Amino acid sequence: METWIVALVICGIYLVVTLATGIIPGLKVSKSVSGYVAADRSMNTLVLYFVMGASIFSSFAFLGGPGWAYSRGVAALYIIAYGVIGIMPLYFIGPRTRRLGERFGFITQAELLAHRFDSKLLSVVLAVLSVAAFVPYLVIQMEGAGIIVETLTEGRVSSAVGAGVAYGVVVIYVLASGVMGVGWTNTFQGAFMMVVAWFLGLYLPAKLYGGVGPMFDQIREAKPYLLDMPGLAGNGDPWTWAAFGSAVFVSAAGFTMWPHLFMKSYAAKSDRALRLTVVMYPTFQIFLVPILLIGFAGVVMFPDVRPADSILPFLLTQLDLSPILIGLVCAGTLAASMSSGDSILHSAASIAIRDGVRQVAPRRFEGAAADERERFLIRAAVVALALVAYYFAVVSQVSLVALLLAAYGGVAQILPPVLAAFYWSRATRAGALSGLLGGLLVNCVFLFNPELSPIAGMHEGFWGLLVNVTLLIGVSVATRPDDQERVQAFRET
């Protein structure tokens, strides 16, 4: 039997196991919106650890990370830097978020902020922002699944078909089980892809160069510029320290502001479980070390692979590996894609309905059947968003890392109002809204017109945050304080 057929069968078996893993846990939670979105607030440390880790490390890690190491060298280290720093805020705001969720019934990020600042408009703005940022993030996952299947089969199965099958499975178990299905599939997928990553990260350098050390010796001789900090920009020119530093800063600021990560605070069983997860979380960053080694492994032996994001599946087709091993590796890469895609899809749909549609048309969510109707609409949104993302995944030609960096600039703008909600009682509704909208506007201006940046290469999200914080403080001081009874609840919790 041909190698690609064996590997494809293994991937098929993996998809079946994932589907079962996603559907069965959903039988144990209530059929309410709270059960579907927040797992009845019952997730333990183990599930939280893998949900938070696997939902962030995705196609971007397994394909974009090696792609950057292969084409841009040590610039890829920014990924490890922001991950270690970015999780820290959740240690402080996560438990308070969880307690507020129990007290007021919050299950989304926007609900918390809309309550603190008494603003339905803020809820709608955050819903639009979240969904707009989620779509490119979901596109990344689908593109990753498609790339791995197409390369594995040497073009016999198109990337469109590969992405469609993989995400058909995701849609089914997200519809069936909600966040509990996401949690347990992420636990299975996270453990699986960590084993695969370490195997590949050590095996490929040993196979091609005789070890990690000899690999870097040869890279130093052939392409020493790839090992000079801060690495290369996308056009092949040296990346500036301003670009590297701002990429780390903006990505770290947006890390825990991603709604699908932030919302897991509501699902935590206790404050202790959540804090322990945050403390353990940086160990997930260790998984990125072998991921980057995969990309470096192709630098000398296989120059000029295009696109760079395909370096991992390309290496698999060039080496004399067992078909079973290739299948397991490809299944691990699919795990990386699906473990983020399911969480993103579930959160995006929940936010679109609960924070967007429900605020615009509240009467549709009244009455005895309101909870059932809302759950149905969230499921419908899951299907709709999956189809939108699939369309862009099939026609888009943008780099996986470039997509993610662009999305982070917008999501990072949520950090100032979140910190203000918990730590600055003088922050007002007008200040939060003007800061968020101003920051988003400036971020978009520099995103589409990078030549306008006063400092070349500076991430557009940095300028957005600068304007955001300035407006938040200035407008809050200039306007009447918010209701102190409501504000005090956030200070005391």
GUPAKE-344390 format. One line per field, with one value per residue (C-alpha): residue number from 0; residue in one letter; z, y, x. Coordinates in Angstrom, 1 decimal. Example, Ala and Ser with C-alpha at 12.3 -4.5 7.8 and 13.67 -1.06 7.14 Angstrom:
<rs>
k <- (0;1) $
r <- (A;S) $
Z <- (7.8;7.1) $
Y <- (-4.5;-1.1) $
X <- (12.3;13.7) $
</rs>
This chain:
<rs>
k <- (0;1;2;3;4;5;6;7;8;9;10;11;12;13;14;15;16;17;18;19;20;21;22;23;24;25;26;27;28;29;30;31;32;33;34;35;36;37;38;39;40;41;42;43;44;45;46;47;48;49;50;51;52;53;54;55;56;57;58;59;60;61;62;63;64;65;66;67;68;69;70;71;72;73;74;75;76;77;78;79;80;81;82;83;84;85;86;87;88;89;90;91;92;93;94;95;96;97;98;99;100;101;102;103;104;105;106;107;108;109;110;111;112;113;114;115;116;117;118;119;120;121;122;123;124;125;126;127;128;129;130;131;132;133;134;135;136;137;138;139;140;141;142;143;144;145;146;147;148;149;150;151;152;153;154;155;156;157;158;159;160;161;162;163;164;165;166;167;168;169;170;171;172;173;174;175;176;177;178;179;180;181;182;183;184;185;186;187;188;189;190;191;192;193;194;195;196;197;198;199;200;201;202;203;204;205;206;207;208;209;210;211;212;213;214;215;216;217;218;219;220;221;222;223;224;225;226;227;228;229;230;231;232;233;234;235;236;237;238;239;240;241;242;243;244;245;246;247;248;249;250;251;252;253;254;255;256;257;258;259;260;261;262;263;264;265;266;267;268;269;270;271;272;273;274;275;276;277;278;279;280;281;282;283;284;285;286;287;288;289;290;291;292;293;294;295;296;297;298;299;300;301;302;303;304;305;306;307;308;309;310;311;312;313;314;315;316;317;318;319;320;321;322;323;324;325;326;327;328;329;330;331;332;333;334;335;336;337;338;339;340;341;342;343;344;345;346;347;348;349;350;351;352;353;354;355;356;357;358;359;360;361;362;363;364;365;366;367;368;369;370;371;372;373;374;375;376;377;378;379;380;381;382;383;384;385;386;387;388;389;390;391;392;393;394;395;396;397;398;399;400;401;402;403;404;405;406;407;408;409;410;411;412;413;414;415;416;417;418;419;420;421;422;423;424;425;426;427;428;429;430;431;432;433;434;435;436;437;438;439;440;441;442;443;444;445;446;447;448;449;450;451;452;453;454;455;456;457;458;459;460;461;462;463;464;465;466;467;468;469;470;471;472;473;474;475;476;477;478;479;480;481;482;483;484;485;486;487;488;489;490;491;492) $
r <- (M;E;T;W;I;V;A;L;V;I;C;G;I;Y;L;V;V;T;L;A;T;G;I;I;P;G;L;K;V;S;K;S;V;S;G;Y;V;A;A;D;R;S;M;N;T;L;V;L;Y;F;V;M;G;A;S;I;F;S;S;F;A;F;L;G;G;P;G;W;A;Y;S;R;G;V;A;A;L;Y;I;I;A;Y;G;V;I;G;I;M;P;L;Y;F;I;G;P;R;T;R;R;L;G;E;R;F;G;F;I;T;Q;A;E;L;L;A;H;R;F;D;S;K;L;L;S;V;V;L;A;V;L;S;V;A;A;F;V;P;Y;L;V;I;Q;M;E;G;A;G;I;I;V;E;T;L;T;E;G;R;V;S;S;A;V;G;A;G;V;A;Y;G;V;V;V;I;Y;V;L;A;S;G;V;M;G;V;G;W;T;N;T;F;Q;G;A;F;M;M;V;V;A;W;F;L;G;L;Y;L;P;A;K;L;Y;G;G;V;G;P;M;F;D;Q;I;R;E;A;K;P;Y;L;L;D;M;P;G;L;A;G;N;G;D;P;W;T;W;A;A;F;G;S;A;V;F;V;S;A;A;G;F;T;M;W;P;H;L;F;M;K;S;Y;A;A;K;S;D;R;A;L;R;L;T;V;V;M;Y;P;T;F;Q;I;F;L;V;P;I;L;L;I;G;F;A;G;V;V;M;F;P;D;V;R;P;A;D;S;I;L;P;F;L;L;T;Q;L;D;L;S;P;I;L;I;G;L;V;C;A;G;T;L;A;A;S;M;S;S;G;D;S;I;L;H;S;A;A;S;I;A;I;R;D;G;V;R;Q;V;A;P;R;R;F;E;G;A;A;A;D;E;R;E;R;F;L;I;R;A;A;V;V;A;L;A;L;V;A;Y;Y;F;A;V;V;S;Q;V;S;L;V;A;L;L;L;A;A;Y;G;G;V;A;Q;I;L;P;P;V;L;A;A;F;Y;W;S;R;A;T;R;A;G;A;L;S;G;L;L;G;G;L;L;V;N;C;V;F;L;F;N;P;E;L;S;P;I;A;G;M;H;E;G;F;W;G;L;L;V;N;V;T;L;L;I;G;V;S;V;A;T;R;P;D;D;Q;E;R;V;Q;A;F;R;E;T) $
Z <- (0.0;-0.9;1.9;1.4;1.7;5.0;6.4;5.3;6.9;10.2;10.0;9.4;12.5;14.5;13.3;14.4;17.9;18.2;17.2;19.9;22.5;21.6;21.8;24.9;27.5;26.4;27.8;31.3;31.3;31.4;28.2;29.3;27.6;30.7;30.2;26.5;26.9;30.4;31.1;34.3;35.7;36.4;34.6;36.7;36.4;34.0;31.4;31.9;31.3;28.0;26.9;27.4;25.9;23.0;22.1;21.6;20.1;16.8;13.0;13.7;16.0;13.9;10.5;11.0;13.8;11.7;8.7;10.5;11.8;8.3;6.5;9.2;11.7;15.3;14.7;15.6;19.2;19.6;19.8;23.0;24.5;24.3;25.5;28.7;29.5;28.1;30.5;33.6;33.8;34.1;37.4;38.9;36.9;36.2;39.7;40.0;36.6;37.7;40.9;39.1;36.7;39.5;41.1;38.1;35.6;33.2;30.6;28.1;28.2;26.9;29.5;32.3;30.7;29.6;33.2;34.7;32.3;32.0;28.2;25.6;22.9;24.4;24.3;20.6;19.8;21.6;19.8;16.4;17.3;18.7;15.7;13.3;15.0;15.3;11.6;10.5;13.5;12.4;8.8;10.0;11.5;8.4;6.1;8.3;8.1;4.4;3.9;5.9;4.0;0.5;1.1;2.8;-0.3;-2.8;-4.1;-4.6;-1.9;-2.2;0.8;0.4;0.9;3.7;5.6;4.9;6.3;9.4;10.2;9.5;12.5;14.6;13.8;14.7;18.2;18.9;18.0;20.2;23.3;23.4;25.6;27.4;24.1;23.3;26.7;26.4;22.8;23.6;26.4;24.0;21.2;23.4;24.8;21.4;19.6;22.4;21.9;18.1;18.4;20.7;18.5;15.3;16.9;18.0;15.2;12.1;13.2;14.1;10.8;8.6;10.5;13.3;16.1;17.1;17.7;14.3;12.7;14.0;13.2;9.5;9.6;11.0;8.1;5.3;6.5;9.6;9.2;10.3;13.8;14.3;16.6;16.0;12.7;9.3;8.2;5.8;2.8;3.7;5.2;8.8;11.3;13.5;17.3;17.2;15.2;17.3;20.6;19.6;18.2;21.6;23.5;21.5;21.3;25.1;25.7;23.6;24.7;27.6;26.0;23.3;24.3;23.9;26.5;28.8;28.9;30.3;33.6;33.9;33.3;36.1;39.0;41.6;42.0;43.0;39.8;37.7;39.4;39.3;35.6;35.0;37.0;35.1;31.7;30.8;30.6;27.5;25.9;26.1;23.4;21.1;21.3;19.2;16.9;15.9;15.6;12.9;10.8;11.3;10.2;6.6;6.3;4.8;3.4;1.6;0.7;-1.2;-0.1;-0.8;1.0;4.1;6.2;4.3;5.5;8.0;5.6;2.9;5.2;5.9;2.2;1.6;4.3;4.3;7.2;8.0;6.5;10.0;11.5;8.8;9.5;13.3;12.6;10.3;12.8;15.4;13.1;12.6;16.4;16.6;14.0;15.4;19.1;18.4;15.8;18.0;20.9;18.5;16.7;19.9;21.5;18.3;18.0;21.7;21.6;18.3;19.7;23.4;23.1;19.7;18.6;22.1;22.9;19.6;19.8;23.4;23.0;21.0;24.1;26.5;27.7;28.9;25.8;25.8;26.9;24.4;21.6;22.5;22.5;19.0;17.6;19.0;17.2;14.0;14.4;14.7;11.3;9.7;11.0;10.0;6.4;6.3;7.6;5.2;2.2;3.2;3.9;0.4;-1.4;1.0;0.2;3.3;5.6;8.7;11.1;9.3;9.8;13.5;14.1;12.4;14.6;17.8;17.1;17.5;20.4;22.4;22.5;25.0;27.7;28.8;29.6;31.3;33.6;34.2;35.1;37.9;39.1;38.4;39.9;38.2;34.7;33.0;30.2;27.9;28.6;28.0;24.7;23.3;24.2;22.6;19.5;19.1;19.6;17.0;14.5;14.9;14.8;11.5;10.0;10.6;9.6;6.1;5.9;7.6;5.9;8.1;11.2;12.9;13.7;10.9;11.6;14.8;15.2;14.5;17.7;19.7;18.4;18.9;22.6;23.1;21.8;23.7;27.1;26.5;25.6;28.4;31.0;29.5;28.8;32.1;34.1;32.1;32.5;35.4;37.5;37.0;39.6;42.5;43.8;40.5;40.4;44.0;43.1;40.8;43.5;46.2;44.3) $
Y <- (0.0;3.5;5.7;8.4;6.0;4.5;8.0;9.2;6.2;7.0;10.6;9.3;7.1;10.1;12.1;9.4;9.2;13.0;13.1;10.5;12.4;15.6;14.2;12.0;14.6;16.9;14.3;15.2;18.9;20.7;21.7;25.3;28.1;28.1;24.5;24.9;28.0;27.7;23.9;24.7;26.2;22.7;22.4;21.1;22.0;19.2;20.2;23.9;23.4;21.7;23.9;27.1;25.6;23.7;26.5;28.9;26.6;25.7;25.6;28.8;26.8;23.6;25.3;29.1;28.6;26.3;28.5;31.5;29.6;28.4;31.7;34.3;32.6;33.7;36.2;33.2;33.5;36.3;33.5;32.0;35.5;36.7;33.4;33.4;37.1;37.1;34.6;36.6;39.0;36.0;35.0;38.3;39.0;35.4;34.4;37.8;37.2;33.7;35.0;37.8;35.2;33.2;36.3;37.9;35.0;36.3;33.7;36.1;38.8;41.5;40.8;41.6;44.9;45.9;45.5;47.4;50.3;50.0;50.0;47.8;49.7;48.4;44.9;45.2;46.8;44.0;41.4;42.8;43.1;39.6;38.0;40.1;39.0;35.4;34.9;35.3;33.1;30.4;30.8;30.0;26.7;25.6;26.6;24.5;21.4;21.8;22.3;19.1;16.9;18.2;17.8;14.4;13.1;14.9;16.9;13.9;15.4;19.2;21.5;22.6;19.0;18.4;21.5;20.7;17.2;18.1;21.1;19.1;16.9;20.1;21.6;18.3;18.0;21.7;21.6;18.5;19.4;23.0;24.0;20.6;18.8;21.4;20.9;17.1;17.1;19.7;17.5;14.6;16.7;18.7;15.7;14.1;17.1;17.6;14.1;14.6;17.9;16.6;13.6;15.6;18.4;16.0;13.4;15.7;17.4;14.0;12.5;15.4;16.7;14.3;16.3;19.8;21.2;20.1;21.5;25.0;24.7;24.2;27.0;29.3;28.5;28.6;31.3;33.0;35.9;33.6;33.4;37.1;38.7;39.9;37.9;38.8;40.7;39.1;40.7;39.2;42.4;42.5;42.8;45.8;45.7;48.0;45.5;42.6;44.3;45.7;42.3;40.8;43.6;43.7;39.9;39.7;42.4;40.5;37.0;36.6;39.1;36.6;35.9;32.1;32.1;34.8;33.0;29.9;31.7;31.3;27.6;27.0;24.9;27.1;30.0;27.5;25.5;28.6;30.0;26.6;26.4;29.8;28.9;25.6;27.2;28.4;24.8;24.6;27.0;24.3;22.6;25.5;24.7;21.5;23.2;25.8;23.2;21.6;24.8;25.2;21.5;22.5;25.6;24.0;20.8;22.1;25.8;27.8;25.8;27.9;28.7;28.6;27.5;24.2;23.2;20.6;18.6;19.1;17.5;14.6;13.8;14.1;11.7;7.9;7.6;4.8;5.4;4.9;7.4;10.0;9.4;9.9;13.1;14.4;13.5;15.5;18.5;18.2;18.1;21.4;22.9;21.5;22.1;25.9;25.9;24.3;26.7;29.7;28.6;27.9;31.3;33.3;32.0;32.4;36.0;36.9;35.9;36.7;40.0;41.1;39.9;39.6;43.2;44.6;42.5;41.7;40.9;37.8;36.4;36.8;34.2;30.6;29.3;32.0;29.8;27.1;29.7;31.3;27.9;27.2;30.5;30.0;26.6;28.2;30.8;28.0;26.7;30.2;31.2;27.9;28.5;32.1;31.1;28.1;30.4;32.7;29.7;28.4;31.7;33.4;33.5;35.4;34.0;32.2;34.3;37.5;36.8;36.1;39.3;41.4;39.9;40.5;44.2;44.5;42.1;43.8;46.9;45.1;45.1;48.7;48.6;45.2;46.5;49.7;47.7;45.9;48.4;52.0;53.0;56.4;54.8;55.7;54.4;57.3;56.7;53.0;53.4;56.3;54.5;51.2;52.8;55.2;52.4;50.2;53.1;53.9;50.2;49.8;53.0;51.7;48.1;49.2;52.1;50.9;53.6;56.2;54.7;57.2;54.3;51.8;48.3;49.2;46.9;48.9;47.6;49.6;52.9;51.7;50.9;54.3;56.2;53.8;54.4;58.2;58.5;56.1;58.2;61.6;61.1;59.3;62.2;64.7;62.9;62.1;59.1;55.9;54.5;53.7;50.8;49.0;49.9;48.7;45.2;44.9;46.2;43.9;40.6) $
X <- (0.0;1.3;2.7;0.1;-2.8;-1.5;-0.9;-4.3;-6.0;-4.2;-5.4;-8.9;-8.8;-7.5;-10.5;-12.9;-11.3;-11.4;-15.1;-16.0;-13.8;-15.7;-19.2;-19.2;-18.3;-21.1;-23.6;-22.5;-23.3;-26.7;-28.5;-28.5;-26.5;-24.3;-23.6;-22.9;-20.7;-19.1;-19.4;-21.4;-18.2;-16.8;-13.4;-10.5;-6.8;-5.9;-8.6;-7.9;-4.2;-4.7;-7.6;-5.6;-2.4;-3.9;-6.3;-3.4;-0.8;-2.3;-1.5;0.4;2.7;3.1;3.3;3.8;6.4;8.7;8.0;9.4;12.4;13.1;12.7;13.4;15.7;15.8;12.9;10.7;11.8;9.3;6.7;8.2;8.8;5.3;3.8;5.7;4.8;1.3;-0.3;0.7;-2.3;-4.7;-3.2;-4.6;-7.7;-8.7;-10.0;-11.8;-13.4;-14.5;-16.1;-17.9;-19.2;-20.6;-22.1;-23.7;-24.0;-21.4;-20.1;-18.4;-15.8;-18.1;-20.7;-18.2;-17.1;-20.6;-21.8;-18.9;-19.3;-23.1;-23.0;-24.8;-22.8;-19.6;-20.9;-21.8;-18.4;-16.6;-18.7;-17.9;-14.2;-14.0;-15.6;-13.5;-10.4;-11.5;-12.2;-8.5;-7.5;-9.9;-8.7;-5.2;-6.4;-8.3;-5.4;-3.1;-5.3;-5.5;-1.8;-0.9;-3.4;-2.5;1.2;0.8;-1.1;1.2;-1.7;-4.1;-6.4;-6.7;-6.2;-9.9;-11.1;-8.6;-9.7;-13.4;-13.3;-11.2;-13.5;-16.6;-15.6;-14.9;-18.3;-20.1;-18.6;-18.8;-22.5;-23.0;-21.1;-20.0;-17.1;-17.0;-16.3;-13.7;-12.1;-11.7;-10.7;-8.1;-6.7;-6.4;-5.0;-2.7;-1.0;-0.7;0.8;3.4;4.7;4.8;6.5;9.3;9.8;10.1;12.2;14.9;14.6;14.9;18.1;19.6;18.5;19.8;22.8;23.7;22.2;20.9;24.4;25.8;22.7;23.3;27.0;26.1;23.5;26.2;28.5;25.8;23.4;24.8;22.3;19.5;21.1;21.6;19.1;16.4;16.3;14.8;11.7;9.2;11.0;14.3;15.8;17.0;14.1;14.5;14.5;11.5;9.6;10.7;10.0;6.6;5.6;6.3;4.7;1.5;1.1;1.7;-0.9;-3.4;-2.6;-5.1;-7.5;-8.4;-12.0;-11.7;-8.9;-10.3;-13.7;-12.1;-11.9;-15.6;-15.4;-12.8;-14.0;-12.2;-9.8;-7.1;-7.6;-7.3;-4.2;-2.5;-3.2;-1.6;1.5;1.9;1.1;4.6;5.7;3.6;6.1;8.7;6.7;7.7;11.4;11.2;8.7;11.3;14.0;11.8;12.1;15.8;16.3;15.3;17.5;20.7;19.4;16.3;16.7;14.0;10.9;7.9;5.7;7.8;4.8;4.9;8.4;7.2;5.0;7.7;10.4;8.1;7.8;11.5;12.7;12.5;10.0;7.6;4.1;2.7;5.0;4.1;0.5;0.9;2.9;0.2;-2.4;-0.5;-0.4;-4.2;-4.5;-2.7;-5.1;-8.3;-7.5;-7.5;-10.2;-12.8;-12.3;-12.3;-15.4;-17.3;-16.3;-16.9;-20.4;-21.2;-20.0;-21.8;-25.1;-24.9;-23.0;-24.1;-27.5;-29.0;-28.0;-29.5;-32.7;-33.3;-37.0;-36.2;-34.5;-37.4;-39.9;-39.8;-38.0;-35.3;-32.5;-33.3;-33.6;-30.2;-28.5;-30.0;-28.8;-25.3;-25.2;-26.4;-23.7;-21.1;-22.1;-22.2;-18.8;-17.3;-18.5;-17.2;-13.8;-13.7;-14.3;-11.4;-9.2;-9.7;-9.0;-6.5;-2.7;-1.6;1.2;-0.2;2.0;1.1;-2.6;-2.1;0.0;-2.7;-5.4;-3.4;-3.3;-7.0;-7.5;-4.7;-7.0;-9.3;-6.5;-6.8;-10.6;-10.2;-7.5;-9.4;-12.5;-10.7;-8.1;-9.3;-12.6;-12.4;-12.6;-15.9;-18.1;-17.1;-13.5;-13.6;-15.6;-13.5;-10.3;-11.3;-12.7;-9.8;-7.3;-9.0;-9.1;-5.4;-4.5;-6.4;-4.8;-1.3;-2.2;-3.2;-0.7;2.5;4.5;2.8;4.4;6.8;9.1;9.7;8.5;6.7;3.6;0.4;-1.1;1.5;0.2;-3.4;-2.6;-0.9;-4.0;-6.3;-4.7;-4.5;-8.1;-9.2;-7.5;-8.2;-11.9;-12.5;-11.0;-13.1;-16.4;-18.7;-17.8;-19.8;-22.2;-20.0;-22.1;-21.6;-17.9;-17.4;-18.6;-15.5;-13.2;-14.4;-14.8) $
</rs>
